[in-house]
Amino acid sequence: MLNGRTLRETVLESSAVQHLLREHFVSTWTLVVDLKAIISNQLNDTIKDSQRAKQAVDNYSFPVQSMIQQIDGTVISKVNANDLLNVDSTSEQFLNIISDGIDTATKRYIQFLEQALNRQK
């Protein structure tokens, strides 16, 4: 079972991923329980926050879901940590690192971020 720590200690340590996040995104971590608390707080001034939180919860898959949302909460790209870090074989992972120095999971995460950027254009 994967968790946020696994993700932080792998793909999120990549300088290429960090550069994309720094240059193009507001990156944050949120717990589902906190999102549900925002959803239940339906005051007039928090309606938009509630709508964004609901979109995030509706698109969440256990254990860790990375997603890119527009300002209105629309999810434009998402990837689950289990899918991201699931490498088909050890030999595939090894060959990818040798060929270009980037592991498969990091490549997948960069593609996830670039997909969101392309949808914004």
VMD Tcl script that builds the backbone (N, CA, C; Angstrom):
set m [mol new atoms 363]
animate dup $m
set s [atomselect $m all]
$s set {name element resname resid chain x y z} {
  {N N MET 1 A 0.840 -1.181 0.000}
  {CA C MET 1 A 0.000 0.000 0.000}
  {C C MET 1 A 0.881 1.238 0.000}
  {N N LEU 2 A 0.565 2.135 -0.877}
  {CA C LEU 2 A 1.339 3.360 -1.011}
  {C C LEU 2 A 0.726 4.473 -0.176}
  {N N ASN 3 A 1.551 5.459 0.156}
  {CA C ASN 3 A 1.050 6.604 0.908}
  {C C ASN 3 A 1.722 7.876 0.415}
  {N N GLY 4 A 1.354 8.993 0.992}
  {CA C GLY 4 A 1.914 10.268 0.584}
  {C C GLY 4 A 3.413 10.346 0.774}
  {N N ARG 5 A 3.901 9.698 1.812}
  {CA C ARG 5 A 5.341 9.709 2.064}
  {C C ARG 5 A 6.094 9.029 0.925}
  {N N THR 6 A 5.558 7.910 0.448}
  {CA C THR 6 A 6.178 7.207 -0.678}
  {C C THR 6 A 6.271 8.130 -1.883}
  {N N LEU 7 A 5.200 8.845 -2.155}
  {CA C LEU 7 A 5.181 9.772 -3.287}
  {C C LEU 7 A 6.189 10.902 -3.088}
  {N N ARG 8 A 6.234 11.459 -1.893}
  {CA C ARG 8 A 7.172 12.550 -1.607}
  {C C ARG 8 A 8.626 12.093 -1.719}
  {N N GLU 9 A 8.896 10.857 -1.347}
  {CA C GLU 9 A 10.278 10.363 -1.345}
  {C C GLU 9 A 10.702 9.797 -2.698}
  {N N THR 10 A 9.817 9.826 -3.672}
  {CA C THR 10 A 10.165 9.310 -4.996}
  {C C THR 10 A 10.029 10.424 -6.023}
  {N N VAL 11 A 8.916 10.449 -6.730}
  {CA C VAL 11 A 8.769 11.379 -7.859}
  {C C VAL 11 A 8.827 12.853 -7.451}
  {N N LEU 12 A 8.326 13.191 -6.286}
  {CA C LEU 12 A 8.302 14.602 -5.892}
  {C C LEU 12 A 9.679 15.131 -5.498}
  {N N GLU 13 A 10.676 14.245 -5.393}
  {CA C GLU 13 A 12.048 14.687 -5.151}
  {C C GLU 13 A 12.771 15.036 -6.451}
  {N N SER 14 A 12.189 14.679 -7.566}
  {CA C SER 14 A 12.807 14.930 -8.863}
  {C C SER 14 A 12.903 16.430 -9.125}
  {N N SER 15 A 14.060 16.873 -9.580}
  {CA C SER 15 A 14.221 18.300 -9.875}
  {C C SER 15 A 13.317 18.730 -11.031}
  {N N ALA 16 A 13.084 17.842 -11.998}
  {CA C ALA 16 A 12.198 18.184 -13.122}
  {C C ALA 16 A 10.767 18.391 -12.641}
  {N N VAL 17 A 10.291 17.548 -11.745}
  {CA C VAL 17 A 8.941 17.680 -11.195}
  {C C VAL 17 A 8.861 18.935 -10.337}
  {N N GLN 18 A 9.845 19.158 -9.495}
  {CA C GLN 18 A 9.842 20.343 -8.641}
  {C C GLN 18 A 9.836 21.626 -9.474}
  {N N HIS 19 A 10.589 21.634 -10.557}
  {CA C HIS 19 A 10.614 22.809 -11.429}
  {C C HIS 19 A 9.222 23.083 -12.022}
  {N N LEU 20 A 8.575 22.043 -12.561}
  {CA C LEU 20 A 7.232 22.219 -13.123}
  {C C LEU 20 A 6.249 22.720 -12.071}
  {N N LEU 21 A 6.299 22.143 -10.884}
  {CA C LEU 21 A 5.387 22.571 -9.818}
  {C C LEU 21 A 5.638 24.022 -9.432}
  {N N ARG 22 A 6.887 24.385 -9.272}
  {CA C ARG 22 A 7.234 25.768 -8.878}
  {C C ARG 22 A 6.813 26.784 -9.933}
  {N N GLU 23 A 7.013 26.452 -11.194}
  {CA C GLU 23 A 6.781 27.405 -12.272}
  {C C GLU 23 A 5.312 27.539 -12.698}
  {N N HIS 24 A 4.516 26.482 -12.510}
  {CA C HIS 24 A 3.189 26.485 -13.128}
  {C C HIS 24 A 2.012 26.174 -12.202}
  {N N PHE 25 A 2.263 25.769 -10.972}
  {CA C PHE 25 A 1.169 25.290 -10.132}
  {C C PHE 25 A 1.251 25.846 -8.720}
  {N N VAL 26 A 0.103 25.845 -8.049}
  {CA C VAL 26 A 0.057 26.030 -6.610}
  {C C VAL 26 A -0.123 24.624 -6.062}
  {N N SER 27 A 0.876 24.130 -5.376}
  {CA C SER 27 A 0.886 22.739 -4.937}
  {C C SER 27 A 0.574 22.665 -3.446}
  {N N THR 28 A -0.347 21.783 -3.085}
  {CA C THR 28 A -0.728 21.636 -1.687}
  {C C THR 28 A -1.167 20.199 -1.422}
  {N N TRP 29 A -1.155 19.816 -0.178}
  {CA C TRP 29 A -1.666 18.507 0.253}
  {C C TRP 29 A -2.905 18.762 1.097}
  {N N THR 30 A -3.931 17.959 0.900}
  {CA C THR 30 A -5.159 18.098 1.677}
  {C C THR 30 A -5.670 16.720 2.056}
  {N N LEU 31 A -6.128 16.586 3.285}
  {CA C LEU 31 A -6.730 15.333 3.741}
  {C C LEU 31 A -8.212 15.326 3.384}
  {N N VAL 32 A -8.744 14.144 3.081}
  {CA C VAL 32 A -10.157 14.015 2.730}
  {C C VAL 32 A -11.042 14.517 3.861}
  {N N VAL 33 A -10.676 14.245 5.082}
  {CA C VAL 33 A -11.480 14.693 6.221}
  {C C VAL 33 A -11.575 16.225 6.246}
  {N N ASP 34 A -10.504 16.905 5.878}
  {CA C ASP 34 A -10.531 18.371 5.832}
  {C C ASP 34 A -11.403 18.871 4.691}
  {N N LEU 35 A -11.340 18.194 3.540}
  {CA C LEU 35 A -12.207 18.562 2.417}
  {C C LEU 35 A -13.680 18.406 2.792}
  {N N LYS 36 A -13.999 17.321 3.487}
  {CA C LYS 36 A -15.395 17.092 3.898}
  {C C LYS 36 A -15.856 18.157 4.890}
  {N N ALA 37 A -14.970 18.625 5.732}
  {CA C ALA 37 A -15.326 19.706 6.666}
  {C C ALA 37 A -15.607 20.996 5.898}
  {N N ILE 38 A -14.844 21.267 4.868}
  {CA C ILE 38 A -15.082 22.458 4.033}
  {C C ILE 38 A -16.431 22.337 3.332}
  {N N ILE 39 A -16.740 21.140 2.837}
  {CA C ILE 39 A -18.011 20.912 2.140}
  {C C ILE 39 A -19.190 21.164 3.074}
  {N N SER 40 A -19.066 20.723 4.313}
  {CA C SER 40 A -20.183 20.869 5.251}
  {C C SER 40 A -20.345 22.298 5.760}
  {N N ASN 41 A -19.355 23.142 5.563}
  {CA C ASN 41 A -19.407 24.533 6.006}
  {C C ASN 41 A -19.953 25.389 4.862}
  {N N GLN 42 A -21.249 25.398 4.681}
  {CA C GLN 42 A -21.901 26.047 3.534}
  {C C GLN 42 A -22.310 27.493 3.816}
  {N N LEU 43 A -21.439 28.285 4.387}
  {CA C LEU 43 A -21.732 29.699 4.574}
  {C C LEU 43 A -21.609 30.412 3.236}
  {N N ASN 44 A -22.275 31.535 3.091}
  {CA C ASN 44 A -22.259 32.274 1.820}
  {C C ASN 44 A -20.852 32.561 1.308}
  {N N ASP 45 A -19.931 32.919 2.202}
  {CA C ASP 45 A -18.588 33.276 1.758}
  {C C ASP 45 A -17.699 32.070 1.464}
  {N N THR 46 A -18.188 30.862 1.746}
  {CA C THR 46 A -17.371 29.672 1.492}
  {C C THR 46 A -17.982 28.746 0.438}
  {N N ILE 47 A -19.023 29.204 -0.255}
  {CA C ILE 47 A -19.669 28.361 -1.267}
  {C C ILE 47 A -18.665 27.907 -2.330}
  {N N LYS 48 A -17.852 28.828 -2.822}
  {CA C LYS 48 A -16.875 28.462 -3.861}
  {C C LYS 48 A -15.853 27.467 -3.324}
  {N N ASP 49 A -15.385 27.669 -2.093}
  {CA C ASP 49 A -14.455 26.713 -1.486}
  {C C ASP 49 A -15.114 25.347 -1.347}
  {N N SER 50 A -16.374 25.350 -0.976}
  {CA C SER 50 A -17.119 24.106 -0.819}
  {C C SER 50 A -17.252 23.374 -2.154}
  {N N GLN 51 A -17.515 24.117 -3.211}
  {CA C GLN 51 A -17.641 23.511 -4.545}
  {C C GLN 51 A -16.302 22.918 -5.000}
  {N N ARG 52 A -15.215 23.623 -4.744}
  {CA C ARG 52 A -13.888 23.105 -5.107}
  {C C ARG 52 A -13.558 21.863 -4.295}
  {N N ALA 53 A -13.894 21.888 -3.015}
  {CA C ALA 53 A -13.626 20.732 -2.156}
  {C C ALA 53 A -14.448 19.525 -2.606}
  {N N LYS 54 A -15.703 19.748 -2.993}
  {CA C LYS 54 A -16.550 18.646 -3.456}
  {C C LYS 54 A -15.987 18.019 -4.723}
  {N N GLN 55 A -15.507 18.838 -5.647}
  {CA C GLN 55 A -14.881 18.314 -6.872}
  {C C GLN 55 A -13.677 17.431 -6.519}
  {N N ALA 56 A -12.876 17.880 -5.558}
  {CA C ALA 56 A -11.703 17.096 -5.149}
  {C C ALA 56 A -12.124 15.765 -4.540}
  {N N VAL 57 A -13.112 15.781 -3.640}
  {CA C VAL 57 A -13.581 14.534 -3.014}
  {C C VAL 57 A -14.187 13.608 -4.058}
  {N N ASP 58 A -14.974 14.155 -4.969}
  {CA C ASP 58 A -15.600 13.338 -6.012}
  {C C ASP 58 A -14.574 12.671 -6.929}
  {N N ASN 59 A -13.390 13.243 -7.060}
  {CA C ASN 59 A -12.351 12.706 -7.939}
  {C C ASN 59 A -11.267 11.939 -7.187}
  {N N TYR 60 A -11.423 11.798 -5.885}
  {CA C TYR 60 A -10.423 11.124 -5.053}
  {C C TYR 60 A -10.531 9.608 -5.173}
  {N N SER 61 A -9.378 8.958 -5.236}
  {CA C SER 61 A -9.277 7.498 -5.151}
  {C C SER 61 A -8.209 7.168 -4.116}
  {N N PHE 62 A -8.504 6.200 -3.273}
  {CA C PHE 62 A -7.596 5.756 -2.216}
  {C C PHE 62 A -6.343 5.159 -2.839}
  {N N PRO 63 A -5.181 5.322 -2.295}
  {CA C PRO 63 A -4.794 5.974 -1.045}
  {C C PRO 63 A -4.391 7.438 -1.232}
  {N N VAL 64 A -3.751 7.773 -2.348}
  {CA C VAL 64 A -3.297 9.141 -2.588}
  {C C VAL 64 A -3.638 9.504 -4.026}
  {N N GLN 65 A -4.332 10.623 -4.195}
  {CA C GLN 65 A -4.726 11.085 -5.527}
  {C C GLN 65 A -4.080 12.439 -5.774}
  {N N SER 66 A -3.329 12.549 -6.849}
  {CA C SER 66 A -2.808 13.845 -7.271}
  {C C SER 66 A -3.757 14.369 -8.329}
  {N N MET 67 A -4.151 15.622 -8.198}
  {CA C MET 67 A -5.052 16.188 -9.200}
  {C C MET 67 A -4.735 17.650 -9.425}
  {N N ILE 68 A -5.066 18.093 -10.621}
  {CA C ILE 68 A -4.916 19.492 -10.993}
  {C C ILE 68 A -6.323 20.038 -11.175}
  {N N GLN 69 A -6.623 21.119 -10.452}
  {CA C GLN 69 A -7.931 21.758 -10.544}
  {C C GLN 69 A -7.775 23.177 -11.078}
  {N N GLN 70 A -8.766 23.587 -11.860}
  {CA C GLN 70 A -8.842 24.993 -12.249}
  {C C GLN 70 A -9.358 25.772 -11.050}
  {N N ILE 71 A -9.334 27.075 -11.134}
  {CA C ILE 71 A -9.749 27.935 -10.021}
  {C C ILE 71 A -11.196 27.659 -9.600}
  {N N ASP 72 A -12.053 27.217 -10.550}
  {CA C ASP 72 A -13.451 26.934 -10.215}
  {C C ASP 72 A -13.632 25.530 -9.634}
  {N N GLY 73 A -12.562 24.759 -9.534}
  {CA C GLY 73 A -12.628 23.423 -8.963}
  {C C GLY 73 A -12.677 22.304 -9.986}
  {N N THR 74 A -12.862 22.630 -11.253}
  {CA C THR 74 A -12.910 21.606 -12.296}
  {C C THR 74 A -11.582 20.853 -12.327}
  {N N VAL 75 A -11.651 19.536 -12.227}
  {CA C VAL 75 A -10.457 18.702 -12.270}
  {C C VAL 75 A -10.085 18.484 -13.731}
  {N N ILE 76 A -8.860 18.889 -14.094}
  {CA C ILE 76 A -8.438 18.762 -15.488}
  {C C ILE 76 A -7.413 17.650 -15.687}
  {N N SER 77 A -6.841 17.147 -14.605}
  {CA C SER 77 A -5.892 16.044 -14.708}
  {C C SER 77 A -5.785 15.394 -13.336}
  {N N LYS 78 A -5.644 14.072 -13.326}
  {CA C LYS 78 A -5.486 13.384 -12.047}
  {C C LYS 78 A -4.743 12.077 -12.269}
  {N N VAL 79 A -4.069 11.631 -11.210}
  {CA C VAL 79 A -3.370 10.353 -11.241}
  {C C VAL 79 A -3.328 9.811 -9.813}
  {N N ASN 80 A -3.579 8.523 -9.669}
  {CA C ASN 80 A -3.530 7.868 -8.372}
  {C C ASN 80 A -2.121 7.362 -8.124}
  {N N ALA 81 A -1.669 7.448 -6.884}
  {CA C ALA 81 A -0.313 7.024 -6.537}
  {C C ALA 81 A -0.074 5.560 -6.872}
  {N N ASN 82 A -1.070 4.712 -6.682}
  {CA C ASN 82 A -0.888 3.288 -7.008}
  {C C ASN 82 A -0.617 3.103 -8.494}
  {N N ASP 83 A -1.333 3.821 -9.340}
  {CA C ASP 83 A -1.110 3.724 -10.783}
  {C C ASP 83 A 0.233 4.338 -11.166}
  {N N LEU 84 A 0.552 5.436 -10.548}
  {CA C LEU 84 A 1.783 6.155 -10.856}
  {C C LEU 84 A 3.017 5.329 -10.530}
  {N N LEU 85 A 3.025 4.719 -9.373}
  {CA C LEU 85 A 4.213 4.009 -8.905}
  {C C LEU 85 A 4.222 2.535 -9.281}
  {N N ASN 86 A 3.177 2.074 -9.957}
  {CA C ASN 86 A 3.119 0.679 -10.387}
  {C C ASN 86 A 3.970 0.513 -11.640}
  {N N VAL 87 A 5.129 -0.052 -11.462}
  {CA C VAL 87 A 6.042 -0.276 -12.580}
  {C C VAL 87 A 5.828 -1.700 -13.070}
  {N N ASP 88 A 5.723 -1.844 -14.384}
  {CA C ASP 88 A 5.426 -3.143 -14.978}
  {C C ASP 88 A 6.433 -4.217 -14.595}
  {N N SER 89 A 7.700 -3.887 -14.587}
  {CA C SER 89 A 8.706 -4.868 -14.190}
  {C C SER 89 A 9.954 -4.150 -13.700}
  {N N THR 90 A 10.712 -4.842 -12.896}
  {CA C THR 90 A 11.951 -4.272 -12.388}
  {C C THR 90 A 12.915 -3.995 -13.529}
  {N N SER 91 A 12.950 -4.877 -14.521}
  {CA C SER 91 A 13.872 -4.674 -15.639}
  {C C SER 91 A 13.483 -3.444 -16.455}
  {N N GLU 92 A 12.154 -3.195 -16.631}
  {CA C GLU 92 A 11.707 -1.992 -17.347}
  {C C GLU 92 A 12.176 -0.751 -16.614}
  {N N GLN 93 A 12.007 -0.741 -15.291}
  {CA C GLN 93 A 12.420 0.401 -14.484}
  {C C GLN 93 A 13.925 0.622 -14.626}
  {N N PHE 94 A 14.695 -0.440 -14.529}
  {CA C PHE 94 A 16.150 -0.340 -14.624}
  {C C PHE 94 A 16.585 0.195 -15.986}
  {N N LEU 95 A 15.990 -0.317 -17.053}
  {CA C LEU 95 A 16.351 0.124 -18.399}
  {C C LEU 95 A 16.021 1.591 -18.622}
  {N N ASN 96 A 14.912 2.056 -18.105}
  {CA C ASN 96 A 14.545 3.465 -18.254}
  {C C ASN 96 A 15.525 4.378 -17.531}
  {N N ILE 97 A 15.961 3.983 -16.351}
  {CA C ILE 97 A 16.902 4.812 -15.594}
  {C C ILE 97 A 18.236 4.887 -16.338}
  {N N ILE 98 A 18.661 3.770 -16.899}
  {CA C ILE 98 A 19.933 3.758 -17.638}
  {C C ILE 98 A 19.829 4.609 -18.904}
  {N N SER 99 A 18.709 4.509 -19.627}
  {CA C SER 99 A 18.602 5.195 -20.914}
  {C C SER 99 A 18.551 6.711 -20.792}
  {N N ASP 100 A 17.839 7.252 -19.827}
  {CA C ASP 100 A 17.748 8.712 -19.738}
  {C C ASP 100 A 17.848 9.263 -18.318}
  {N N GLY 101 A 18.122 8.409 -17.368}
  {CA C GLY 101 A 18.320 8.866 -15.996}
  {C C GLY 101 A 17.051 9.186 -15.231}
  {N N ILE 102 A 15.889 8.982 -15.842}
  {CA C ILE 102 A 14.615 9.280 -15.170}
  {C C ILE 102 A 13.822 7.987 -15.023}
  {N N ASP 103 A 13.368 7.703 -13.822}
  {CA C ASP 103 A 12.596 6.487 -13.602}
  {C C ASP 103 A 11.179 6.621 -14.170}
  {N N THR 104 A 10.530 5.489 -14.361}
  {CA C THR 104 A 9.215 5.442 -14.994}
  {C C THR 104 A 8.170 6.244 -14.222}
  {N N ALA 105 A 8.159 6.132 -12.909}
  {CA C ALA 105 A 7.163 6.859 -12.108}
  {C C ALA 105 A 7.330 8.370 -12.275}
  {N N THR 106 A 8.556 8.839 -12.301}
  {CA C THR 106 A 8.800 10.274 -12.486}
  {C C THR 106 A 8.350 10.712 -13.868}
  {N N LYS 107 A 8.634 9.901 -14.884}
  {CA C LYS 107 A 8.163 10.216 -16.238}
  {C C LYS 107 A 6.645 10.338 -16.270}
  {N N ARG 108 A 5.980 9.412 -15.597}
  {CA C ARG 108 A 4.509 9.436 -15.566}
  {C C ARG 108 A 4.000 10.695 -14.883}
  {N N TYR 109 A 4.660 11.116 -13.805}
  {CA C TYR 109 A 4.214 12.306 -13.089}
  {C C TYR 109 A 4.435 13.559 -13.933}
  {N N ILE 110 A 5.548 13.623 -14.627}
  {CA C ILE 110 A 5.808 14.753 -15.518}
  {C C ILE 110 A 4.750 14.796 -16.616}
  {N N GLN 111 A 4.392 13.637 -17.165}
  {CA C GLN 111 A 3.334 13.587 -18.184}
  {C C GLN 111 A 2.007 14.074 -17.612}
  {N N PHE 112 A 1.697 13.691 -16.382}
  {CA C PHE 112 A 0.484 14.133 -15.701}
  {C C PHE 112 A 0.454 15.659 -15.595}
  {N N LEU 113 A 1.574 16.271 -15.185}
  {CA C LEU 113 A 1.641 17.728 -15.066}
  {C C LEU 113 A 1.563 18.404 -16.430}
  {N N GLU 114 A 2.275 17.861 -17.395}
  {CA C GLU 114 A 2.262 18.453 -18.739}
  {C C GLU 114 A 0.885 18.338 -19.389}
  {N N GLN 115 A 0.184 17.245 -19.115}
  {CA C GLN 115 A -1.179 17.084 -19.636}
  {C C GLN 115 A -2.066 18.216 -19.125}
  {N N ALA 116 A -1.946 18.546 -17.852}
  {CA C ALA 116 A -2.744 19.638 -17.287}
  {C C ALA 116 A -2.378 20.971 -17.926}
  {N N LEU 117 A -1.091 21.197 -18.129}
  {CA C LEU 117 A -0.665 22.443 -18.778}
  {C C LEU 117 A -1.212 22.547 -20.188}
  {N N ASN 118 A -1.193 21.466 -20.931}
  {CA C ASN 118 A -1.712 21.460 -22.309}
  {C C ASN 118 A -3.215 21.717 -22.340}
  {N N ARG 119 A -3.930 21.232 -21.343}
  {CA C ARG 119 A -5.387 21.472 -21.300}
  {C C ARG 119 A -5.708 22.914 -20.973}
  {N N GLN 120 A -4.786 23.607 -20.348}
  {CA C GLN 120 A -4.996 25.007 -20.005}
  {C C GLN 120 A -4.829 25.930 -21.205}
  {N N LYS 121 A -4.139 25.457 -22.229}
  {CA C LYS 121 A -3.852 26.303 -23.404}
  {C C LYS 121 A -5.025 26.418 -24.324}
}
mol reanalyze $m
mol bondsrecalc $m
mol representation Tube
mol addrep $m
